[in-house]
């Protein structure tokens, strides 16, 4: 008989606020990550500090926010009212303490639970807060949540406001790196949602006059818009709508009280529903919802009294009520869209005509594809039964709904050897593998029909579950895992082309990555070092000395499963595939994947010369 585990008063332990945050950081900031994804923890820390600055602006205090990120250190300075000087320590180190519990002061605030800056403090190796108001200042410094020093009530001539400086703790966020593209995206959303606000990031100024209209103007090029952006505003709601000429799927940007709800929620669902209902009533036609929303690019911002989100990171709205005496979220949005959008379409006949032509075109395309789609689904189902292409993760096999809320990953690999190595070394609960057979087709310039007719594309689409909408995406991370050689690079390019051509929102929303695997293994009898570049190899050789053994990995299949588990585990290195909004997808694909051979040849030659010069200098 097994010995009974002892359980008494000595087993009962109470954690203080900082210990609990550091032990369970995911409860407060979501996933940790290394900065390769827009929702990684280091960006949530920045956002938590910025949210307080935004709330000051919303309350009419301070029109400028300054942000500096140099290396690992973040500095955020606002010119709001400043934290009450006697509470500077409490508001960043005492749980459930803040001004946002008083709805008179913060009626429609971003942060309501008094946790944000406490989490930043606890998860930072260095944290400093300084408040200036009424000609006086107070400051406090912390290390991993522990107070290390404070200064109170000094006379000062500095402008009022709050300044927060912090360095995310490497014990929590391992090998992290801030990517300015993600920080800029966060900043742009803030200024779009708060016209009149200026944010200065590392010396660069961001400002918006037209709110969500400016957001869509950057999201979709003018030449790709089917009609001018529809921009409508109400007391607690703002929307912007257009349709793309080339994009196949739906694209939504949704916000609640200034928070980017990347996973949507009740407001986004109501917005999608209200667009369909209004358009049907305007044209007096019972059009299919998918035909109305096909190629739509839109945004909605809603202000709700004390919103309820589904997690501390506030990526999905759970509230069904607007608060106060207002109706439900669904009713409020439906009534606004029904009135405002209907009025707009009546007053702008060319826009209404263009919209109807787009709907009829989508209807024709859907009917033309109906037979092909049916056969494609049958092939995909048959293939999955025989497990030819996809080795799914266990969580999908047991609870697909739950899986969408977890950090699931699909590795797209080339060949049996590479997929075999990853399959044997993966986390079978959350990591899946999709094996390619040879090089994919160059899909540039092809219609959506090819996705169903081409076996590779059809099965990949089915595995991702993105035929109807990326809201049904089965994996948070789509990782291209190919050999680090010319063929591997070509396959990467062809896959990226596929996603850009048919599912660009997967890239825009940060779901697509490239797996970085070591190029070299440098080892002696005592130590093994995996190197991802020539410089890392040189450093490893210097460290180990005495002629260490050096192995050059030519393909993923050469890396044993026992080694591979380190490269797709906690220390996984992912390079995000990012899309510069200044570049039009059509122009990008045309240059790199089209038939402009002379121009592309010149580009390659010029850049090859630059690279050769760099190697020679090194």
N, C-alpha and C positions, 0 to 999 in steps of 0.2 A: 504494500500500500504506500502510495506516495506521501511524503511528509508534508503536512499542512503548512502553507506559507504564513509566517507571523504577520499579524495585522493589529496594531494598537495605536495609542496616542502618538507614539514616536513617528508613525508613518504619515501623520497628518501635517501638512506643511502649507503655510500661507506665503505666497509670493508677493513682493511689493510690485508697484506698477511697472518699473523698468525691467525687472526680472521676467515678468510675464510677457511683455512685448518682445524681449530678446529671445525668449524660449519659444514663443509662438508668433513670429513676425507675420506669417501668412494671414492670421486673423485680422491684422491691422492694415497691411499694405498689399495683400494678394501675394503673387509669386515674387521670388527674389530676383533670379536671373543675373545676367552680367552686363546688361545695357544693350544687348543686341535686339531686344524687342521693345516696342513703344510702351508696353504696360509693365515693364520690369520695375522692380522696387525702387531703384534710384530715381526714376522719373516720378514715381508716386510721392517720394519725399519732396522733390521740387514742387510738385503740384500742391501738396498739403500746405506748404509755406505760401505759395502764390494765392491759394484760395482765400487766405486771410486778407491779403492785399486787395484782392478783387472785391471782397465784401466791404472793405473801406471805401473803395471807389463807388460801389453801388449806393452806399449810404451818403455819397456826396463829399467824401473826404479824400483828396489826393487824386490827381489825374495822371500821375507818372509813376511807373515802377521800373526800377533798374535791377538787372540781373547780370551777374558775372559768373561764368564757370571756367576756371582755369585748372586743368588737370583734374584733381579729385575734389577741389574746394568749390563750394557754391556760396554765393553771397546774393541775398535778395533784400532790396531796400525800397520801402514805400514812403509816401508822404501823406499818410492818413493821420488819424488822430493820435496815434501812439498808444501802446498798452498803458493802462493806469499804472503809475510808477510803483505803487505799493504791491502790485500783483505780478510783476515781471517774472519772478521765479515760479509762482504758482501756475500761471497759464501755460507754462511749457514743461511742468514737472508734476502737476497734481491732477490726476485723472478726474474727468467730469467737472472740470473747471473752465469757464469761458463766458463770453458775453452773448453767445448765440442761443442760450436757453431763454433769454428774454426776447420774445417775439416782437416787442415794441422796438427794439434796437435792430434786430436782424430778421425782418419779416420773411424774406425769401432768400435765405442764405444758402451758400454752397455746402458749408460744413455745419452740422448741427449737434454733433455728439461730443464735442470737446476732447477729441482724441488726437487729431492730426499732428500738431506740433509736438505733442508728447512722444508720438511714435518716431518722429524725426530725431528728437533729442536722444531717445533710448537707443536708436540704431545708428548713431553717429559717434565716431571716435573723438570728434571735436564738435562742440555746438556752442554758439554764442548768440545771445539775444540782447539787443539794445533798444530802448525806447526813449524818445525825446518828446516832451510836451510842456507847455507853459514855461519855457526857458530853462527847464531842468532835464536831466537824463538819469537813467538807471540801467545797469547792465548785469548780466550774469553769464558765467561760463560753466560748461559741463563736459564731462568725459563719460560716454556711454550711459548717460542719464544721471551720473553722480555730479552734484554741484562741486565745482573746484574753486570758485571765486565769484564775488559780486561787488558792485559799486552802486551806491544809492545817492540819488538826489544831488548830483553835481550840477552846478550852474553851467549853461552852455548857450552858444549863439547859433547852434545848428538848427536847421529846419525840423519841424515836428515830423514824427513818423516812427516806423519800426524797421530795424535792420537785423536780419538773421543770417548767420554764417554757419556752415556745417560741412563736415567731411564724412561721407558714408563709411561705416566701419567695415574694413576688409575682412574681419572675422565673420561678418554676416553676408556681405556682398563680395564673393570671391572673384578675383580677376576682372573687376568691373571697369567699364569705360563709358563715359558720357558721349553720346553721338549727337552732335549739334542739330542734325536733321529732325530728330524726335523732339528736341527742346523747342526748335523753331515752330514745329507743327502745333505744339501745345500753346505757345505764345500767340500764334496767329489765330487760333480758335478763341482765345481770350479777347483779342481786340475785335474780332468779327462780332462777338456777342456783346461787346461793350463799346459802341461807337463813342468817340471822344477820349478814350483811354489811350495813352502812349506807353508802350513797353520798350525799353532799351536793353537789348541783349548783346553783351560783349561789344558795345559801341554802335550796334546796328539798330535803327529805329523801326518800330512796327506800329501802324496806326490804321484804322478803318473808319470811313465815313458812311458806308452803306450797309454795314452789318452782313447778314447772310447773303446778300447779293454779291458782295465782294468775295465771300467764301466760294460760291459757285463759279464766279468769274475766274478764280484761280484753279478750281477743280476741273473745269471743262473749257477747252479753248473756244474762242468765239467762232472760229470756222467750223467747229464740230457741233454747235448748238442748232437744233432744229428751229428754234424761235428764241426771241429775246427772253431773258430771265424774268419770270413772274415773281415779283417781290411784294408781299403783303404783310401788314403789321396790325396787331390789335393791342389791347391793354397788357395782356400777359402772354402773348403769342406772336411769333414771327415765322413766316415760311418763305421759301424760295424754291421755284420749280422750273425745270426745263427738260428737254429730251435730247439725247445724243443721236447724231446721225449714224455713228459707227458702233457704239457700244451695244452689246446684246442684253446685258443684265441690268437689274435695278441697283441704284446706289443712293444710300441715305446717310445724311449727317444729322444726328439728333442730339439735342442738349436739354438739360433741365437745370434751371437756376445757374447757368454758366458751366455746368458739368457735361463733358462729352460722354454721352451714354453709348459707348461703342457696341454694346450688346442690345441696344434698343430698349424695349419695355412697353408699358401700356400706352405711352404717348405715340411711339413710332407705329405701333399696330393700329391705333386709331387714325393716325395720319394716312397710312396706306389705304385703309378702309374708306376714309372720307373722300380721298381723291377719286377712287373708283365710283363711289356713289354719286358724287357731284357731276362727274363727266357723263355718266349714264343718263342722269336726269337732264343735263344740258342738251345732249344730242337726242334724247328720247329714244335711246337704243340700249338694249341689254348686252353690251359688249362684254367679252370675257375679261375678267380682272387682269389676267396675265398680259393680254393684248394692250390694255390701257397703260399698264405700268412698265411694259417692256422698254428698256433703254432710258428710263427716267433717271434723272440726276436731281436730287432735291435735298432740302435741309429744313429742319424745324427746331425752334427754340421755344421752350415753355417755362413759365414761372409758376411754381406750386408752393403753397404754404406748407412748410415743414414736410418736405418730400420723404418718402420711404424708399430706400434703395435696397437691392438684394445683397449688398456686401459693403464693407467699409470703403472699398475702392470706387463705389458708386458708378458702375458701368452699366447698370440696368435698372430702370425705374420700376418699382413695384406698386406705387401708389395708384389707387383707382379714383381718388377724390382730389379736387383742386384745393380744398381747404376753405374755411370760412363758410360763407353763404353761397359759394359758387357750386355749379353742378359737377358731375363726375368728369374725369379727364376725357373720357370717350365722347361724352355729350358736348363738352365745351369745344373740343377740336372739331367735331362734326359740324356743329352749328357755325363756327367761324369759317371753315373751309367752304361749306355749302353757300354761305352768303358772299364772302369775299372773292372766292375763285369764280363763282357763277357770274358775279358782276363784272369781273375782269374779262372773262371770255365774251360776254355780251358787248363790251366796249371795245374789244380788240379782235375783230373778225379775222384778220390774217393769222393770228396766233391760233384761234379756234380751228380754222381750216387746216393749218399745218398739223395740228394735233390729231384731227380726224383722219387725215391722210396717213399719218404714222400708225394709228390704230388699225386702219384697214390693211396696211402693208403687213403689220404684225399678224393679223388674222390670216392673211393669205399664206404667209410663211409657215405659220403654225399648222395649217391644214395640209400644206405641201409636205411637211415633215412628219405628219402623224403616222403614216405607215412605216417610215424608216425608224422613227422613235420606238414604235412598238417592237419591231424586230431587234433593235439595238438593246432594248431592255431585256428581252428574252435571252439574247446572247450574253449580256452581262450577268444575268441571274444564273445561267447555265455555267458560266465560267467560275462564278463564286462558289457554286456547289462543288466543283471539282478542285477548287483552291489553286487554280493555275497561276494567277497573277498576284493576288492579295493574301498576305498573311496578317490577319487582323489582330488587334489587341483584345485582351479578354474583356475589358470593360464594355466594349461595343457588342460583344457577343452576349452579354448579360443585361446591360441597361444602356441603350443608346442615348436616351434622354439625359441620363446622368453624365455620360461621357462628354457631352458638349460643354459641360461646366468644368471639366478637368483639363489639365495641361497635356492633351493627347498629341501624338506626333505621327505623321506618315513619312517614312523614308522612301523616296523614289530612287531605285538603284538600276544599274546596268549589268546585265548578265547574271548567270547563276552563282558564280563564285562570290561576287560582291554581296548579293542578296543573301547568300548562305551565311557569310560571316556576320552580317548585321542581324540576321534572324536568330542565330545562335547566341549572340551576345546582348540582345536588346532586353529591355524591361517588358515582358510579355503582357503586363497589365495595361500599359499606356502607350506603347510604341508598336506601330504596325509597319509592314514592309510591302511595297509594290514593286514588282520586278519587270523591267522593260525588256523587250526582245529586240535587240539591235537599236539603230538610231531612229528616233521619231521622225515623222514627216515635217517638212518645213511648211507650217500652216499659214504663213503670211499671205494675205490676199484671198484666202479661201473662205467660203461661207460656213455658217454653223452646221450645215449639212454634213460636212466632212467629219465633224466630231462624232456623229452617229455611224458613219460608214467606215471610219478607220477603227480597227479593233483596239489599238493601244489607247487612243483618245477616248473612245467610248467606255472602255473598262476603267480608265483613270477617272473620268467624270463620274461614273457610277460609284467608284470607291470613295470619292470625296463627297458624293451626294449633293452636287451643286447644279444639277440640271435646271431646277426651278428657281432657286434663290440661294445665295451664299449664307443666308440665315440658317440653312439646314446643313452647313458645313460640318462634317463629322470629326475633323481634326483641327486643333488650334494652330498647329505648326505643320507646314508642308516643307519638307527638307529634301533638296536635290543632292543625292550622294553619288558622285561620279569620280572616276579616276582623275588624278591630277596630271593628265597628259592631254595631247591635242584632241584625241577622240572624246575624252571626258568633257573637255571644254566645249566641244561642238554640241554634245548632247545637252549640256547645261543651256546653251544658247537656244537650241530648238525647243526645249521645255519652257524657257522663259518667254519665247515667242508665242507659244501656245497659250500661256496664261495672259499675256498682254493682248493677244488677238481676241480671245473669247471671254476671259474672266479677269479683266484688269483690276477690279475692286479687291481681289485677293491680295494683290501686290500693294494697292493703295492702303489697305487696312492692315498691312504688316504681317501677313500669314506665310509668305514665301521666304525661304532661306537656302543658303548653300552650306553644306557640311564641310567644315575645315578638318582635314585629317593630316597627321604628321607626314612630312616628306622623308624624314630621316630618323633612324634610331641610333643613338650614340651610347655605348655602354662599355663598362669594364666589369671586373668580377664583383664589385661592390655596389655599383649604381647604374641605372638605366635612365636616359633622358630622351624624350621624344621631342623632335624639333620640327617646327612648321615653316621654317625659312632657312636660307643660307646663313643668315646672321645668327640665328639660334643655334645652328649646327656649329658654327665657329666658336660661339660662347661655350657650348657644351664641351667641345674638344679642349678648350683652354682650361675648363674646370676639372675635367677628368684626367687630362695629361697622359703621358706615357703610352702613346699610340692606342687609343681606344678602338674598339670594333665599330665600324660605321656601316649601317644598312640603308640603302635607298629604296623606299617603297615605290614601286612602279604602278601598283594598282591596289584597290581595296581588298581584292581577294588574297593578296599576299600577307595581309595583316591577320594574325590568328584571332579567333573569337575571344580568347583570354585577354589579348591586348586590346581588341576593339571595344570591349565593354567600358574601358576607361575613356574612350573618345566619344561615346554617345551616352555617358552617364552624367554625374554631377558636374564634371569638368568639360562638358561638351562645348565646342567652339562653333558658333553659327555666325555666318555673315549674312545680314539681312539684305534682301533684294529691294532696293528703294527706287521710287519713281519720282523724278524731279518734275514738279507741276509746271515748270516753265517749258518743258518739252511736250510736244504733242505726240501721242502714241503712234499715230499714222506716220508722221515724219520720222520718228525713231525707227520704226520697223522698216519703212521704205528704204532708209539709208543702209541699215545693217543686213536686212534680209531680202531686199528687193533686187532689181536687176541693174542697179546703177554701178556696174563693175568699175569703170574708170575712176569715179569719185572715191569709191571704197578702197580701191587699190592704192590710190594716192594717200589716203588717210592711213592705211596700214604701213606703207613705206615710211612716211614721215614719223609716225609714232615708234616704229621699229628703230629708226635712227636715234631717237631720243632715248630709248631704252638701252641701246648698245652703248651710247655715250655714258649713261648712268652706271652701267656695269663696269666700264673701263675706269671710270673715276673711283669706283668702290675698290 
